[in-house]
């Protein structure tokens, strides 16, 4: 279901990885805390959608097909969080401030980061790939527009019936 972690071209130390994230990907990464080597980025000029992995896999595939069909990049950086069973899509912070949208995302178990949210990125000091790993490694500053990923989420949920899945548990 998932791919091997892609290699990062700038080396395998937290400092080198931060340089790669900053220079190549335009992600304002920093090492926090330095003694652990965890790499973080504060959302501001980026946002993130955090999806359950099954839905995220479908969205990832859909966005890959959009790129092949339209010859316009639709897929940006995507992280996996194997222990929590969730994936994070890094996007532009251009989503509308719309209560109906937030309600729709809530029903799908999708979180949307707000400006100032701290996101952890894969670091060479992560003990193993059970914490964070890249599904789609960034190779440049590109991040898709929020509506691109939201349209893909809607297309995937319509095809799979994701909305019809009960989130309440068994009925008495």
MDAnalysis code that builds the backbone (N, CA, C; Angstrom):
import MDAnalysis as mda
import numpy as np

u = mda.Universe.empty(516, n_residues=172, atom_resindex=np.repeat(np.arange(172), 3), trajectory=True)
u.add_TopologyAttr("name", ["N", "CA", "C"] * 172)
u.add_TopologyAttr("resid", np.arange(1, 173))
u.add_TopologyAttr("resname", ["UNK", "UNK", "UNK", "UNK", "UNK", "UNK", "UNK", "UNK", "UNK", "UNK", "UNK", "UNK", "UNK", "UNK", "UNK", "UNK", "UNK", "UNK", "UNK", "UNK", "UNK", "UNK", "UNK", "UNK", "UNK", "UNK", "UNK", "UNK", "UNK", "UNK", "UNK", "UNK", "UNK", "UNK", "UNK", "UNK", "UNK", "UNK", "UNK", "UNK", "UNK", "UNK", "UNK", "UNK", "UNK", "UNK", "UNK", "UNK", "UNK", "UNK", "UNK", "UNK", "UNK", "UNK", "UNK", "UNK", "UNK", "UNK", "UNK", "UNK", "UNK", "UNK", "UNK", "UNK", "UNK", "UNK", "UNK", "UNK", "UNK", "UNK", "UNK", "UNK", "UNK", "UNK", "UNK", "UNK", "UNK", "UNK", "UNK", "UNK", "UNK", "UNK", "UNK", "UNK", "UNK", "UNK", "UNK", "UNK", "UNK", "UNK", "UNK", "UNK", "UNK", "UNK", "UNK", "UNK", "UNK", "UNK", "UNK", "UNK", "UNK", "UNK", "UNK", "UNK", "UNK", "UNK", "UNK", "UNK", "UNK", "UNK", "UNK", "UNK", "UNK", "UNK", "UNK", "UNK", "UNK", "UNK", "UNK", "UNK", "UNK", "UNK", "UNK", "UNK", "UNK", "UNK", "UNK", "UNK", "UNK", "UNK", "UNK", "UNK", "UNK", "UNK", "UNK", "UNK", "UNK", "UNK", "UNK", "UNK", "UNK", "UNK", "UNK", "UNK", "UNK", "UNK", "UNK", "UNK", "UNK", "UNK", "UNK", "UNK", "UNK", "UNK", "UNK", "UNK", "UNK", "UNK", "UNK", "UNK", "UNK", "UNK", "UNK", "UNK", "UNK", "UNK", "UNK", "UNK", "UNK", "UNK", "UNK", "UNK"])
u.atoms.positions = np.array([
    [0.819, -1.193, 0.000],
    [0.000, 0.000, 0.000],
    [0.861, 1.253, 0.000],
    [2.008, 1.211, 0.680],
    [2.855, 2.387, 0.704],
    [4.157, 2.090, -0.009],
    [4.872, 3.141, -0.346],
    [6.117, 3.032, -1.076],
    [7.276, 3.134, -0.095],
    [8.484, 2.670, -0.510],
    [9.641, 2.873, 0.354],
    [9.923, 4.368, 0.501],
    [10.543, 4.728, 1.596],
    [10.857, 6.126, 1.829],
    [11.883, 6.593, 0.811],
    [11.589, 7.662, 0.067],
    [12.562, 8.177, -0.891],
    [13.767, 8.766, -0.169],
    [14.910, 8.755, -0.831],
    [16.096, 9.323, -0.207],
    [16.113, 10.836, -0.421],
    [16.675, 11.528, 0.537],
    [16.783, 12.980, 0.478],
    [18.189, 13.311, 0.007],
    [18.332, 14.109, -1.050],
    [19.628, 14.313, -1.672],
    [20.693, 15.049, -0.861],
    [20.366, 15.770, 0.192],
    [21.354, 16.611, 0.869],
    [22.049, 15.930, 2.037],
    [21.915, 14.675, 2.209],
    [22.597, 14.006, 3.308],
    [21.626, 13.519, 4.355],
    [22.195, 12.902, 5.364],
    [21.324, 12.275, 6.340],
    [21.615, 12.707, 7.769],
    [21.761, 13.994, 7.952],
    [21.827, 14.556, 9.297],
    [20.660, 15.522, 9.415],
    [20.202, 15.804, 10.629],
    [19.104, 16.764, 10.757],
    [19.434, 18.118, 10.120],
    [20.672, 18.589, 10.292],
    [21.042, 19.878, 9.702],
    [20.971, 19.821, 8.173],
    [21.536, 18.796, 7.578],
    [21.512, 18.661, 6.112],
    [20.079, 18.529, 5.609],
    [19.258, 17.790, 6.324],
    [17.853, 17.627, 5.924],
    [17.127, 18.965, 5.994],
    [17.378, 19.756, 7.025],
    [16.772, 21.093, 7.133],
    [17.199, 21.976, 5.967],
    [18.458, 21.905, 5.594],
    [18.947, 22.684, 4.454],
    [18.178, 22.281, 3.198],
    [18.002, 20.998, 2.986],
    [17.233, 20.515, 1.828],
    [15.802, 21.050, 1.876],
    [15.149, 20.906, 3.026],
    [13.771, 21.377, 3.160],
    [13.668, 22.875, 2.888],
    [14.627, 23.647, 3.393],
    [14.584, 25.106, 3.221],
    [14.917, 25.530, 1.793],
    [16.052, 25.075, 1.290],
    [16.541, 25.556, -0.007],
    [15.780, 24.991, -1.196],
    [15.500, 23.710, -1.156],
    [14.883, 23.056, -2.314],
    [13.360, 23.104, -2.247],
    [12.805, 22.922, -1.063],
    [11.357, 22.761, -0.914],
    [10.651, 24.012, -0.406],
    [11.387, 25.049, -0.051],
    [10.824, 26.280, 0.501],
    [9.959, 26.000, 1.737],
    [10.435, 25.091, 2.561],
    [9.775, 24.790, 3.830],
    [10.643, 25.380, 4.942],
    [10.115, 26.295, 5.750],
    [10.918, 26.934, 6.794],
    [11.182, 25.982, 7.967],
    [11.952, 24.946, 7.685],
    [12.207, 23.893, 8.665],
    [13.249, 24.330, 9.691],
    [13.115, 23.758, 10.883],
    [14.111, 23.980, 11.926],
    [14.203, 22.722, 12.774],
    [15.294, 22.601, 13.478],
    [15.505, 21.438, 14.346],
    [15.020, 21.823, 15.731],
    [14.033, 21.080, 16.241],
    [13.417, 21.436, 17.517],
    [12.910, 20.185, 18.219],
    [13.447, 19.813, 19.326],
    [14.603, 20.382, 20.009],
    [15.902, 19.844, 19.400],
    [16.968, 20.626, 19.454],
    [18.221, 20.232, 18.814],
    [18.780, 18.902, 19.313],
    [18.607, 18.624, 20.594],
    [19.179, 17.386, 21.141],
    [18.480, 16.123, 20.616],
    [17.244, 16.258, 20.148],
    [16.530, 15.105, 19.590],
    [16.606, 15.044, 18.072],
    [16.912, 16.170, 17.448],
    [17.018, 16.191, 15.998],
    [15.683, 16.147, 15.277],
    [14.606, 16.448, 15.989],
    [13.285, 16.475, 15.344],
    [13.205, 17.699, 14.454],
    [12.657, 17.534, 13.258],
    [12.539, 18.635, 12.312],
    [11.088, 19.071, 12.248],
    [10.867, 20.374, 12.432],
    [9.509, 20.906, 12.403],
    [9.426, 22.074, 11.428],
    [8.210, 22.370, 11.045],
    [7.924, 23.527, 10.212],
    [6.616, 24.120, 10.721],
    [6.573, 25.433, 10.859],
    [5.340, 26.097, 11.285],
    [4.535, 26.427, 10.040],
    [3.267, 26.036, 10.060],
    [2.429, 26.374, 8.911],
    [2.244, 27.877, 8.890],
    [2.098, 28.418, 7.772],
    [1.942, 29.857, 7.574],
    [1.797, 30.068, 6.089],
    [2.890, 29.813, 5.376],
    [2.788, 29.881, 3.926],
    [2.513, 28.491, 3.347],
    [2.111, 27.581, 4.240],
    [1.631, 26.277, 3.816],
    [0.553, 25.843, 4.797],
    [-0.259, 24.912, 4.366],
    [-1.287, 24.328, 5.229],
    [-1.198, 22.822, 5.046],
    [-1.997, 22.097, 5.762],
    [-1.972, 20.641, 5.648],
    [-3.366, 20.080, 5.881],
    [-3.655, 19.035, 5.124],
    [-4.858, 18.237, 5.335],
    [-4.394, 16.875, 5.831],
    [-4.943, 16.431, 6.965],
    [-4.556, 15.157, 7.563],
    [-5.739, 14.202, 7.428],
    [-5.526, 13.111, 6.683],
    [-6.597, 12.179, 6.328],
    [-6.340, 10.785, 6.881],
    [-7.396, 10.006, 7.096],
    [-7.208, 8.585, 7.400],
    [-6.484, 7.924, 6.220],
    [-5.599, 6.980, 6.509],
    [-4.721, 6.433, 5.471],
    [-5.461, 5.772, 4.313],
    [-6.568, 5.095, 4.550],
    [-7.282, 4.440, 3.450],
    [-7.812, 5.479, 2.459],
    [-8.422, 6.528, 2.955],
    [-8.905, 7.597, 2.089],
    [-7.722, 8.324, 1.452],
    [-6.670, 8.561, 2.224],
    [-5.490, 9.261, 1.708],
    [-4.855, 8.503, 0.548],
    [-4.790, 7.193, 0.660],
    [-4.220, 6.389, -0.426],
    [-5.031, 6.585, -1.703],
    [-6.353, 6.586, -1.596],
    [-7.213, 6.801, -2.766],
    [-7.003, 8.201, -3.340],
    [-6.897, 9.200, -2.482],
    [-6.681, 10.583, -2.928],
    [-5.310, 10.705, -3.598],
    [-4.295, 10.094, -3.022],
    [-2.948, 10.099, -3.597],
    [-2.973, 9.522, -5.012],
    [-3.624, 8.393, -5.177],
    [-3.733, 7.756, -6.491],
    [-4.503, 8.648, -7.460],
    [-5.593, 9.231, -6.994],
    [-6.394, 10.115, -7.840],
    [-5.573, 11.321, -8.300],
    [-4.814, 11.919, -7.392],
    [-3.999, 13.081, -7.750],
    [-2.883, 12.700, -8.728],
    [-2.334, 11.503, -8.588],
    [-1.337, 11.034, -9.557],
    [-1.961, 10.907, -10.938],
    [-3.178, 10.373, -11.011],
    [-3.858, 10.226, -12.296],
    [-4.221, 11.585, -12.888],
    [-4.586, 12.544, -12.040],
    [-4.883, 13.901, -12.529],
    [-3.668, 14.481, -13.220],
    [-2.488, 14.266, -12.644],
    [-1.255, 14.787, -13.233],
    [-1.007, 14.151, -14.600],
    [-1.168, 12.860, -14.690],
    [-0.929, 12.177, -15.965],
    [-1.929, 12.626, -17.017],
    [-3.162, 12.855, -16.599],
    [-4.218, 13.231, -17.534],
    [-4.086, 14.679, -17.989],
    [-3.770, 15.580, -17.069],
    [-3.762, 17.011, -17.382],
    [-2.367, 17.578, -17.656],
    [-1.329, 16.817, -17.370],
    [0.057, 17.271, -17.501],
    [0.325, 18.510, -16.640],
    [-0.445, 18.687, -15.591],
    [-0.257, 19.766, -14.624],
    [-0.070, 19.098, -13.260],
    [0.971, 19.448, -12.516],
    [1.157, 18.799, -11.215],
    [-0.058, 18.991, -10.310],
    [-0.509, 17.909, -9.729],
    [-1.624, 17.972, -8.785],
    [-1.207, 17.416, -7.434],
    [-0.126, 16.664, -7.406],
    [0.310, 16.003, -6.184],
    [1.526, 16.719, -5.620],
    [1.399, 17.146, -4.385],
    [2.512, 17.780, -3.691],
    [3.037, 16.841, -2.627],
    [3.776, 17.359, -1.665],
    [4.355, 16.527, -0.611],
    [3.278, 15.834, 0.223],
    [3.530, 14.560, 0.512],
    [2.612, 13.756, 1.319],
    [3.435, 12.967, 2.332],
    [3.029, 13.055, 3.592],
    [3.671, 12.335, 4.697],
    [2.770, 11.231, 5.210],
    [3.376, 10.164, 5.672],
    [2.633, 9.098, 6.334],
    [2.996, 9.105, 7.811],
    [1.990, 8.810, 8.639],
    [2.182, 8.646, 10.081],
    [1.679, 7.235, 10.400],
    [2.515, 6.205, 10.184],
    [2.042, 4.818, 10.298],
    [1.400, 4.460, 11.634],
    [1.921, 4.979, 12.736],
    [1.347, 4.608, 14.037],
    [-0.065, 5.119, 14.219],
    [-0.377, 6.274, 13.631],
    [-1.731, 6.819, 13.788],
    [-2.634, 6.472, 12.613],
    [-2.062, 5.867, 11.556],
    [-2.876, 5.501, 10.400],
    [-3.387, 6.720, 9.639],
    [-2.572, 7.765, 9.551],
    [-2.993, 8.991, 8.873],
    [-1.885, 9.471, 7.944],
    [-2.301, 10.199, 6.909],
    [-1.372, 10.826, 5.974],
    [-1.628, 12.325, 5.983],
    [-0.568, 13.095, 5.744],
    [-0.664, 14.548, 5.690],
    [-0.294, 15.036, 4.293],
    [-1.197, 15.797, 3.675],
    [-0.967, 16.420, 2.376],
    [-0.607, 17.882, 2.630],
    [0.586, 18.297, 2.220],
    [0.968, 19.698, 2.352],
    [0.383, 20.458, 1.163],
    [-0.322, 21.549, 1.469],
    [-1.038, 22.312, 0.440],
    [-0.781, 23.802, 0.634],
    [-1.249, 24.598, -0.311],
    [-1.219, 26.056, -0.151],
    [-2.278, 26.449, 0.884],
    [-2.063, 27.516, 1.621],
    [-3.051, 27.935, 2.628],
    [-4.157, 28.794, 2.010],
    [-4.759, 28.287, 0.942],
    [-5.762, 29.077, 0.219],
    [-7.171, 28.503, 0.349],
    [-7.424, 27.771, 1.417],
    [-8.748, 27.194, 1.623],
    [-9.696, 28.272, 2.145],
    [-10.963, 28.167, 1.783],
    [-11.922, 29.171, 2.256],
    [-12.229, 28.989, 3.741],
    [-12.536, 30.059, 4.409],
    [-12.970, 30.008, 5.801],
    [-14.469, 29.771, 5.779],
    [-14.851, 28.508, 5.705],
    [-16.229, 28.131, 5.441],
    [-16.667, 27.043, 6.424],
    [-17.645, 27.342, 7.225],
    [-18.127, 26.390, 8.225],
    [-18.611, 25.097, 7.587],
    [-19.280, 25.188, 6.459],
    [-19.759, 23.975, 5.778],
    [-18.591, 23.084, 5.365],
    [-17.495, 23.683, 4.905],
    [-16.312, 22.904, 4.535],
    [-15.732, 22.203, 5.752],
    [-15.586, 22.919, 6.861],
    [-15.031, 22.324, 8.072],
    [-15.927, 21.193, 8.587],
    [-17.234, 21.351, 8.462],
    [-18.165, 20.293, 8.859],
    [-17.992, 19.074, 7.970],
    [-17.885, 19.302, 6.664],
    [-17.672, 18.205, 5.714],
    [-16.378, 17.449, 6.040],
    [-15.306, 18.175, 6.303],
    [-14.038, 17.533, 6.634],
    [-14.127, 16.771, 7.951],
    [-14.787, 17.356, 8.940],
    [-14.948, 16.708, 10.240],
    [-15.647, 15.355, 10.084],
    [-16.689, 15.309, 9.271],
    [-17.429, 14.055, 9.047],
    [-16.552, 12.984, 8.404],
    [-15.544, 13.407, 7.668],
    [-14.641, 12.469, 6.997],
    [-13.397, 12.155, 7.832],
    [-13.350, 12.672, 9.053],
    [-12.204, 12.495, 9.947],
    [-10.945, 13.138, 9.374],
    [-11.115, 14.285, 8.739],
    [-10.008, 15.027, 8.141],
    [-9.762, 16.283, 8.962],
    [-8.486, 16.521, 9.258],
    [-8.086, 17.725, 9.977],
    [-7.422, 18.686, 9.003],
    [-7.626, 19.963, 9.231],
    [-7.013, 21.011, 8.437],
    [-6.210, 21.890, 9.390],
    [-4.926, 22.083, 9.087],
    [-4.114, 22.914, 9.977],
    [-4.442, 24.381, 9.781],
    [-4.241, 25.126, 10.820],
    [-4.430, 26.570, 10.787],
    [-3.060, 27.231, 10.856],
    [-2.950, 28.488, 10.416],
    [-1.655, 29.167, 10.480],
    [-1.061, 29.101, 11.881],
    [0.232, 28.831, 11.926],
    [0.932, 28.727, 13.199],
    [1.045, 27.313, 13.730],
    [0.313, 26.376, 13.148],
    [0.405, 24.988, 13.590],
    [1.796, 24.447, 13.277],
    [2.380, 23.735, 14.217],
    [3.691, 23.132, 13.999],
    [3.511, 21.721, 13.461],
    [4.188, 21.450, 12.348],
    [4.151, 20.127, 11.733],
    [5.532, 19.496, 11.856],
    [5.583, 18.219, 12.185],
    [6.850, 17.496, 12.228],
    [7.082, 16.845, 10.865],
    [8.306, 16.979, 10.371],
    [8.698, 16.387, 9.099],
    [9.626, 15.204, 9.358],
    [9.736, 14.290, 8.403],
    [10.671, 13.173, 8.589],
    [12.089, 13.671, 8.841],
    [12.734, 13.048, 9.799],
    [14.097, 13.398, 10.186],
    [14.943, 12.131, 10.203],
    [16.221, 12.249, 9.890],
    [17.072, 11.061, 9.958],
    [17.219, 10.513, 11.374],
    [16.860, 11.289, 12.393],
    [16.962, 10.799, 13.771],
    [15.714, 10.049, 14.219],
    [14.662, 10.021, 13.387],
    [13.495, 9.203, 13.743],
    [13.982, 7.770, 13.906],
    [13.588, 7.134, 14.982],
    [14.094, 5.793, 15.294],
    [13.779, 4.787, 14.199],
    [12.638, 4.929, 13.590],
    [12.283, 4.056, 12.478],
    [11.163, 4.721, 11.695],
    [10.624, 4.038, 10.711],
    [9.605, 4.640, 9.853],
    [8.212, 4.564, 10.465],
    [8.097, 4.202, 11.741],
    [6.786, 4.169, 12.389],
    [6.334, 5.553, 12.836],
    [7.224, 6.537, 12.805],
    [6.855, 7.894, 13.203],
    [6.339, 8.691, 12.013],
    [7.243, 9.052, 11.115],
    [6.885, 9.839, 9.932],
    [7.766, 9.386, 8.790],
    [7.182, 9.369, 7.608],
    [7.982, 9.101, 6.413],
    [7.287, 9.716, 5.212],
    [8.075, 10.000, 4.209],
    [7.522, 10.585, 2.999],
    [6.855, 9.523, 2.142],
    [5.652, 9.808, 1.708],
    [4.995, 9.023, 0.667],
    [5.358, 9.654, -0.669],
    [5.289, 10.982, -0.704],
    [5.677, 11.745, -1.898],
    [6.594, 12.871, -1.433],
    [7.896, 12.655, -1.614],
    [8.912, 13.601, -1.167],
    [8.851, 14.884, -1.993],
    [8.929, 16.046, -1.350],
    [8.973, 17.284, -2.136],
    [10.316, 17.391, -2.848],
    [10.278, 17.870, -4.080],
    [11.495, 18.074, -4.864],
    [11.648, 19.530, -5.261],
    [10.671, 20.351, -4.878],
    [10.659, 21.770, -5.219],
    [9.625, 22.440, -4.309],
    [9.399, 23.733, -4.449],
    [8.451, 24.428, -3.563],
    [6.975, 24.169, -3.880],
    [6.668, 23.375, -4.891],
    [5.271, 23.182, -5.295],
    [4.441, 22.548, -4.187],
    [3.283, 23.152, -3.951],
    [2.230, 22.559, -3.128],
    [0.926, 22.845, -3.856],
    [0.064, 21.861, -3.958],
    [-1.179, 22.078, -4.705],
    [-2.119, 23.036, -3.980],
    [-2.994, 23.636, -4.750],
    [-4.042, 24.481, -4.180],
    [-4.961, 23.612, -3.327],
    [-5.516, 24.188, -2.294],
    [-6.419, 23.441, -1.417],
    [-7.579, 22.853, -2.206],
    [-8.146, 23.606, -3.153],
    [-9.307, 23.100, -3.894],
    [-8.954, 21.874, -4.721],
    [-7.700, 21.744, -5.162],
    [-7.295, 20.565, -5.931],
    [-7.411, 19.304, -5.077],
    [-6.888, 19.369, -3.862],
    [-6.946, 18.201, -2.975],
    [-8.372, 17.989, -2.473],
    [-9.086, 19.062, -2.170],
    [-10.482, 18.933, -1.726],
    [-11.349, 18.303, -2.816],
    [-11.146, 18.701, -4.079],
    [-11.908, 18.094, -5.187],
    [-11.608, 16.611, -5.294],
    [-10.348, 16.234, -5.096],
    [-9.976, 14.826, -5.147],
    [-10.601, 14.050, -3.990],
    [-10.610, 14.643, -2.815],
    [-11.248, 13.992, -1.657],
    [-12.727, 13.750, -1.962],
    [-13.385, 14.754, -2.491],
    [-14.812, 14.607, -2.811],
    [-15.041, 13.543, -3.874],
    [-14.191, 13.501, -4.885],
    [-14.328, 12.486, -5.936],
    [-14.128, 11.084, -5.362],
    [-13.129, 10.933, -4.513],
    [-12.853, 9.613, -3.923],
    [-13.956, 9.169, -2.972],
    [-14.470, 10.085, -2.165],
    [-15.528, 9.696, -1.234],
    [-16.818, 9.370, -1.985],
    [-17.069, 10.052, -3.087],
    [-18.263, 9.758, -3.886],
    [-18.149, 8.372, -4.517],
    [-16.947, 8.015, -4.981],
    [-16.742, 6.704, -5.624],
    [-16.785, 5.559, -4.630],
    [-16.240, 5.775, -3.442],
    [-16.088, 4.676, -2.490],
    [-17.199, 4.605, -1.461],
    [-18.046, 5.609, -1.404],
    [-19.097, 5.617, -0.386],
    [-18.555, 5.903, 1.000],
    [-17.415, 6.549, 1.070],
    [-16.786, 6.839, 2.358],
    [-17.744, 7.555, 3.303],
    [-18.583, 8.438, 2.798],
    [-19.534, 9.170, 3.642],
    [-20.583, 8.277, 4.272],
    [-20.875, 7.148, 3.627],
    [-21.895, 6.255, 4.153],
    [-21.371, 5.355, 5.258],
    [-20.062, 5.424, 5.542],
    [-19.486, 4.621, 6.594],
    [-19.870, 5.209, 7.941],
    [-20.453, 4.393, 8.794],
    [-20.877, 4.877, 10.106],
    [-19.688, 5.189, 10.974],
    [-19.722, 6.290, 11.648],
    [-18.668, 6.654, 12.598],
    [-19.165, 6.557, 14.034],
    [-20.379, 6.110, 14.211],
    [-20.990, 6.082, 15.542],
    [-20.838, 4.744, 16.242],
    [-20.417, 3.719, 15.541],
    [-20.319, 2.397, 16.139],
    [-21.633, 1.660, 15.986],
    [-21.747, 0.499, 16.604],
    [-22.966, -0.300, 16.470],
    [-24.152, 0.369, 17.126],
    [-25.297, 0.170, 16.527],
    [-26.545, 0.716, 17.108],
    [-27.092, -0.240, 18.148],
    [-27.703, 0.289, 19.197],
    [-28.250, -0.586, 20.251],
    [-29.463, -1.350, 19.774],
])
